[in-house]
């Protein structure tokens, strides 16, 4: 199945991959888990749907990622200091 891309951004490729996997019957968790074997490179994805959200990091976990969760919000950043004033 061919896909047309509007940019040269790898995030667009990741979004298309996840959309394709979910269109073929996988839920978000299964689609995110598939990235670990199907995609090559360093990545961290935070993806939301109307039913929830998920996070996945490449097997080497090269890209930094931090998460903060309270009763009011869930926040993600690439550095701890991005979340310290929330």
C-alpha positions in Angstrom: 0.0 0.0 0.0 1.5 3.3 -1.0 1.4 6.5 1.0 2.0 10.1 0.0 3.8 12.3 2.4 3.6 16.1 2.6 6.9 16.7 4.4 10.3 15.2 4.9 9.7 14.9 8.6 10.1 11.5 10.2 7.2 12.2 12.5 4.9 12.1 9.6 6.2 8.6 8.7 5.6 7.4 12.3 2.1 8.8 12.3 1.4 7.1 9.0 2.8 3.8 10.3 0.6 4.0 13.4 -2.5 5.0 11.4 -2.0 2.1 9.0 -1.5 -0.4 11.8 -4.7 0.8 13.5 -6.6 0.8 10.2 -5.7 -2.9 9.9 -7.3 -3.7 13.3 -4.5 -3.2 15.9 -5.3 -1.1 18.9 -3.0 1.8 19.9 -0.9 -0.4 22.3 -0.4 -3.0 19.7 0.6 -0.5 17.0 3.0 1.2 19.4 4.5 -2.1 20.3 5.0 -2.9 16.6 7.3 0.1 16.2 9.9 -1.6 18.4 10.5 -4.3 15.7 9.3 -2.5 12.5 11.0 0.9 12.8 14.7 1.6 12.8 16.3 4.6 14.6 15.9 6.6 17.7 12.4 7.8 18.7 10.0 8.6 21.4 6.3 8.8 20.5 3.4 10.2 22.5 0.2 9.4 20.7 -3.4 10.1 21.7 -6.7 8.8 20.5 -10.2 9.5 21.6 -9.9 6.4 23.9 -6.6 7.2 25.6 -2.9 7.7 24.9 0.3 5.7 24.7 4.1 6.3 24.9 6.8 4.2 23.3 10.6 4.7 23.1 13.1 3.0 20.8 14.8 -0.1 22.4 18.0 1.8 23.1 16.0 4.7 24.7 18.5 7.2 23.2 16.0 10.2 23.1 15.3 11.6 26.5 11.7 11.6 27.7 10.1 12.5 31.0 6.4 12.4 32.1 4.5 14.1 34.9 0.9 13.0 35.9 -1.5 14.6 38.4 -5.3 14.5 38.7 -5.4 17.6 36.5 -3.0 16.8 33.7 -0.5 14.6 32.0 2.6 16.3 30.6 5.6 15.2 28.6 8.9 16.8 27.8 12.4 16.0 26.6 13.9 17.5 29.8 13.0 17.4 33.4 13.3 21.1 33.7 10.5 21.6 31.2 8.1 20.2 33.7 9.4 21.6 37.0 7.1 24.7 37.0 3.8 22.9 36.2 
